[in-house]
Amino acid sequence: MNEIVITGSTGVIGRRAVRELLAAGHRVTGVTRSARGRERLESLGAHAVEADVFDEASLRRAFDGAHAVVNVLTHVPGADRMADPSAWGENDRIRTEASAAIARAARAAGARRLVQESIAFVYADGGDAWLDEDALVAGGGVTTTALTAERNAREFFDGDAVVLRFGLYMGPDSQSTLAALEAARDGASSALGPPGAYRPTVWLDDAAAAIAAALGAPAGTYNVADTDPATNAEIDAALAAAVGLSALQPRAPQDGPLARSQRVSNRQLREVSGWAPRVRAATETWGRIADRIAA
């Protein structure tokens, strides 16, 4: 049984990771600064500790005694503001300043492992080619600071650093999922790239399971996404079916990392840890999400 401390523990991925880690037999402490966050963590069976995620000394105290630190801290804007670059300022600060403070504090506290959240959209456009962890990265837009967070984890932590590049989160409390469903009900596609472009996605529960699996994986970078990535056309067809339409109206192709074709491979994490997605999030989950929201 190991002591795991999680930053971002009350977010959509964090609270699921707490459940997965507790189920695996670990002692789990979540970093929070709110009474509501403390109550949520304690209701899950975890401990809670208060810390300022931008203050290294505060984090050092929170991480004391931890075998591993898991950083899944983000601040994703609401669906109505996602297209506004200025809305991502706090998320960018978290990925640059907080990730560095967390890595340094984890090292100072003597943690043996650091797990840092990143995103699969950092890759350059790969067309139909499979993209493993050695594929070319391009960053750009909101993904640039994800690469900064990766670099901070590798440079400022001297233990085993694990970077997880997640596909687009799919779930009933995912902002991007809700925005896509809302657009689909109006008959519109939310895909930024062409119909044939691959879009990496992952079911939130599978993403949380990958975090637990990463605690036993060798240090390195791992993709966390559907085993069989879907194209925008396949995703739109599944979305249309979920809202009772025959098809969605595609939007004009956009520029930027979210419009690239990224056929991301999760083979490496599957082979070293035994983790595998339980559902194909891109096409198998829209109906259940729409039904849950309607209920």
C-alpha positions as CSV (number, residue, x, y, z in Angstrom):
1,M,0.0,0.0,0.0
2,N,1.5,3.3,-1.1
3,E,0.6,6.9,-0.2
4,I,-0.5,8.8,-3.3
5,V,-1.1,12.6,-3.3
6,I,-3.2,14.1,-6.1
7,T,-3.4,17.7,-7.3
8,G,-6.6,18.3,-9.2
9,S,-8.3,15.6,-7.2
10,T,-11.8,17.0,-7.3
11,G,-11.9,17.6,-11.1
12,V,-13.6,15.3,-13.6
13,I,-10.6,13.1,-14.0
14,G,-9.2,13.6,-10.5
15,R,-12.1,12.3,-8.6
16,R,-12.3,9.2,-10.8
17,A,-8.6,8.7,-10.3
18,V,-9.1,8.9,-6.5
19,R,-11.7,6.0,-6.8
20,E,-9.4,3.9,-9.0
21,L,-6.4,4.3,-6.6
22,L,-8.4,3.6,-3.5
23,A,-9.8,0.5,-5.2
24,A,-6.3,-0.6,-5.9
25,G,-5.5,-0.5,-2.2
26,H,-3.5,2.8,-2.1
27,R,-3.8,5.5,0.6
28,V,-4.9,8.6,-1.3
29,T,-4.7,12.3,-0.3
30,G,-6.2,15.0,-2.4
31,V,-5.0,18.6,-2.5
32,T,-7.9,21.1,-2.2
33,R,-8.5,24.6,-0.9
34,S,-12.2,24.4,-0.4
35,A,-14.5,22.9,2.1
36,R,-16.6,21.4,-0.7
37,G,-13.5,19.7,-2.1
38,R,-12.6,18.4,1.3
39,E,-16.1,17.0,1.8
40,R,-16.0,15.4,-1.7
41,L,-12.7,13.7,-1.1
42,E,-13.7,12.4,2.4
43,S,-17.0,11.0,0.9
44,L,-14.9,9.0,-1.5
45,G,-12.7,7.6,1.3
46,A,-9.7,9.8,0.7
47,H,-7.9,12.2,2.9
48,A,-7.7,15.9,2.1
49,V,-4.9,18.4,2.5
50,E,-4.8,22.2,1.8
51,A,-2.1,23.7,-0.3
52,D,-1.4,26.5,-2.7
53,V,-0.5,24.8,-6.0
54,F,1.7,27.7,-7.0
55,D,3.7,27.7,-3.8
56,E,6.5,25.2,-3.6
57,A,6.8,25.3,0.2
58,S,3.1,24.7,0.7
59,L,3.1,21.8,-1.7
60,R,6.2,20.3,-0.1
61,R,4.3,20.0,3.2
62,A,1.3,18.5,1.4
63,F,3.5,15.9,-0.4
64,D,5.4,14.8,2.8
65,G,5.5,11.0,3.0
66,A,4.1,10.5,-0.5
67,H,5.3,7.6,-2.6
68,A,3.9,9.2,-5.7
69,V,2.4,12.5,-6.7
70,V,-0.2,12.7,-9.5
71,N,-0.8,16.0,-11.1
72,V,-4.1,16.2,-13.1
73,L,-4.7,19.8,-12.3
74,T,-6.4,21.8,-15.1
75,H,-8.7,24.8,-15.4
76,V,-10.7,24.2,-18.7
77,P,-13.1,27.0,-19.5
78,G,-16.8,26.4,-20.0
79,A,-18.1,25.2,-23.4
80,D,-19.3,28.7,-24.2
81,R,-15.8,30.1,-23.9
82,M,-13.6,27.3,-25.2
83,A,-13.1,29.1,-28.6
84,D,-11.7,32.2,-26.9
85,P,-7.9,32.0,-26.5
86,S,-8.0,34.4,-23.6
87,A,-10.3,32.1,-21.6
88,W,-7.4,29.6,-21.3
89,G,-5.1,31.9,-19.3
90,E,-5.6,30.2,-15.9
91,N,-5.1,26.8,-17.5
92,D,-1.9,27.9,-19.2
93,R,-0.6,29.3,-15.8
94,I,-1.4,25.9,-14.2
95,R,0.5,24.0,-16.9
96,T,3.5,26.3,-16.7
97,E,3.9,27.7,-13.1
98,A,2.0,25.1,-11.1
99,S,3.5,22.1,-12.9
100,A,7.0,23.4,-12.1
101,A,6.2,24.0,-8.4
102,I,4.6,20.5,-8.1
103,A,7.6,18.8,-9.7
104,R,10.1,20.6,-7.5
105,A,8.0,20.0,-4.4
106,A,7.6,16.3,-5.2
107,R,11.4,16.0,-5.5
108,A,12.0,17.9,-2.2
109,A,9.4,15.7,-0.4
110,G,11.2,12.6,-1.6
111,A,8.5,11.2,-3.7
112,R,9.7,8.3,-6.0
113,R,7.3,8.9,-8.8
114,L,5.5,11.9,-10.5
115,V,2.6,11.4,-12.9
116,Q,1.9,14.4,-15.1
117,E,-1.2,14.8,-17.2
118,S,-0.7,16.0,-20.8
119,I,-2.8,15.7,-24.0
120,A,-2.5,13.8,-27.2
121,F,-3.2,16.9,-29.3
122,V,0.4,17.9,-29.1
123,Y,1.3,15.8,-32.1
124,A,1.8,17.1,-35.6
125,D,-0.7,16.1,-38.3
126,G,0.0,12.4,-39.1
127,G,-2.7,11.8,-41.7
128,D,-3.5,8.0,-41.7
129,A,-0.2,7.0,-40.0
130,W,-0.1,5.7,-36.5
131,L,1.4,8.1,-33.9
132,D,3.4,6.6,-31.1
133,E,5.1,8.5,-28.3
134,D,8.2,9.2,-30.5
135,A,6.1,10.9,-33.2
136,L,6.8,14.5,-34.0
137,V,5.1,17.0,-31.7
138,A,4.1,20.5,-32.9
139,G,2.2,22.1,-30.0
140,G,0.4,25.3,-30.9
141,G,-2.6,27.0,-29.4
142,V,-3.7,25.6,-26.0
143,T,-1.5,22.6,-26.4
144,T,1.8,24.5,-26.2
145,T,1.7,24.7,-22.4
146,A,1.0,21.0,-22.2
147,L,4.4,20.4,-23.6
148,T,5.8,22.9,-21.0
149,A,4.2,20.8,-18.2
150,E,5.8,17.7,-19.7
151,R,9.2,19.3,-19.8
152,N,8.8,20.6,-16.2
153,A,8.0,17.0,-15.0
154,R,11.1,15.6,-16.7
155,E,13.5,18.4,-15.7
156,F,12.5,19.4,-12.2
157,F,11.7,15.9,-10.8
158,D,14.6,13.5,-10.3
159,G,12.6,10.3,-9.7
160,D,10.5,8.3,-12.1
161,A,8.5,10.8,-14.2
162,V,5.5,9.5,-16.1
163,V,3.7,11.7,-18.7
164,L,0.3,10.6,-19.8
165,R,-0.9,12.1,-23.1
166,F,-4.7,11.8,-22.9
167,G,-7.1,11.9,-25.8
168,L,-10.1,14.1,-25.6
169,Y,-12.1,13.3,-22.5
170,M,-15.5,11.7,-23.1
171,G,-18.1,11.6,-20.3
172,P,-21.3,13.1,-19.0
173,D,-19.4,15.8,-17.1
174,S,-16.9,16.6,-19.8
175,Q,-17.2,20.2,-21.2
176,S,-16.2,19.2,-24.7
177,T,-18.6,16.2,-24.7
178,L,-21.5,18.4,-23.6
179,A,-20.6,21.1,-26.2
180,A,-20.5,18.4,-29.0
181,L,-23.9,17.1,-28.0
182,E,-25.4,20.5,-27.9
183,A,-24.1,21.3,-31.4
184,A,-25.4,17.9,-32.6
185,R,-28.9,18.6,-31.4
186,D,-28.8,21.7,-33.7
187,G,-27.6,19.5,-36.5
188,A,-24.1,20.7,-36.5
189,S,-20.8,18.9,-36.3
190,S,-18.2,20.1,-33.7
191,A,-15.3,18.6,-35.6
192,L,-12.6,21.2,-36.4
193,G,-10.8,19.1,-38.9
194,P,-11.8,17.4,-42.2
195,P,-14.1,14.3,-42.1
196,G,-11.2,11.9,-42.6
197,A,-9.0,13.2,-39.8
198,Y,-8.5,11.0,-36.8
199,R,-9.4,12.4,-33.4
200,P,-8.0,10.8,-30.2
201,T,-10.6,10.3,-27.5
202,V,-10.8,8.4,-24.2
203,W,-13.7,7.6,-21.8
204,L,-13.1,9.3,-18.5
205,D,-13.3,6.1,-16.4
206,D,-10.7,4.5,-18.7
207,A,-8.5,7.6,-18.3
208,A,-8.6,7.2,-14.6
209,A,-7.8,3.6,-14.8
210,A,-4.7,4.5,-16.8
211,I,-3.5,6.8,-14.0
212,A,-3.6,3.9,-11.6
213,A,-1.8,1.7,-14.1
214,A,0.9,4.3,-14.6
215,L,2.0,3.9,-11.1
216,G,3.5,0.6,-12.0
217,A,4.8,1.4,-15.5
218,P,8.4,2.3,-16.3
219,A,9.2,6.0,-16.4
220,G,8.4,7.6,-19.7
221,T,5.6,9.1,-21.9
222,Y,2.5,7.2,-22.7
223,N,-0.5,7.8,-25.0
224,V,-3.9,7.2,-23.3
225,A,-6.6,7.0,-26.0
226,D,-9.0,4.6,-27.7
227,T,-7.3,1.5,-29.1
228,D,-9.1,2.0,-32.4
229,P,-9.1,5.7,-33.1
230,A,-12.1,7.1,-35.0
231,T,-12.3,9.7,-37.7
232,N,-14.4,12.8,-37.5
233,A,-16.8,11.3,-39.9
234,E,-17.3,8.2,-37.7
235,I,-17.7,10.4,-34.6
236,D,-20.3,12.6,-36.3
237,A,-22.2,9.5,-37.5
238,A,-22.4,8.2,-33.9
239,L,-23.3,11.7,-32.6
240,A,-26.1,12.0,-35.1
241,A,-27.5,8.6,-34.2
242,A,-27.4,9.6,-30.5
243,V,-29.6,12.7,-31.1
244,G,-31.9,11.0,-33.6
245,L,-30.6,12.6,-36.8
246,S,-29.4,11.0,-40.0
247,A,-26.4,13.2,-40.4
248,L,-24.7,16.3,-39.1
249,Q,-23.7,19.4,-41.1
250,P,-19.9,19.6,-41.2
251,R,-18.3,22.9,-40.4
252,A,-15.6,24.6,-42.4
253,P,-12.2,23.1,-41.6
254,Q,-10.2,25.1,-39.1
255,D,-6.5,25.5,-38.3
256,G,-4.8,24.5,-35.1
257,P,-3.9,21.4,-33.2
258,L,-7.5,20.2,-32.6
259,A,-8.0,20.1,-36.4
260,R,-5.0,17.8,-37.1
261,S,-5.3,14.1,-37.9
262,Q,-3.9,12.3,-34.9
263,R,-4.2,8.5,-35.1
264,V,-2.7,8.0,-31.7
265,S,-1.5,4.5,-30.6
266,N,-1.9,3.4,-27.0
267,R,0.1,0.2,-27.6
268,Q,3.0,1.1,-25.4
269,L,0.9,1.6,-22.2
270,R,-1.1,-1.5,-22.9
271,E,2.1,-3.6,-23.3
272,V,3.9,-2.4,-20.1
273,S,0.9,-2.1,-17.8
274,G,-1.9,-4.3,-19.0
275,W,-4.2,-1.3,-19.1
276,A,-6.7,-1.1,-22.0
277,P,-9.8,1.0,-22.7
278,R,-13.0,-0.8,-21.9
279,V,-15.1,1.2,-24.4
280,R,-14.4,2.9,-27.7
281,A,-15.2,6.4,-26.4
282,A,-15.4,8.0,-29.9
283,T,-18.4,6.0,-31.1
284,E,-19.8,3.9,-28.3
285,T,-20.6,6.4,-25.6
286,W,-22.7,9.2,-27.2
287,G,-26.0,7.4,-26.7
288,R,-25.4,6.6,-23.0
289,I,-24.3,10.2,-22.3
290,A,-27.3,11.7,-24.1
291,D,-29.6,9.4,-22.2
292,R,-28.0,10.2,-18.9
293,I,-28.2,13.9,-19.5
294,A,-31.9,13.6,-20.5
295,A,-32.7,11.7,-17.4
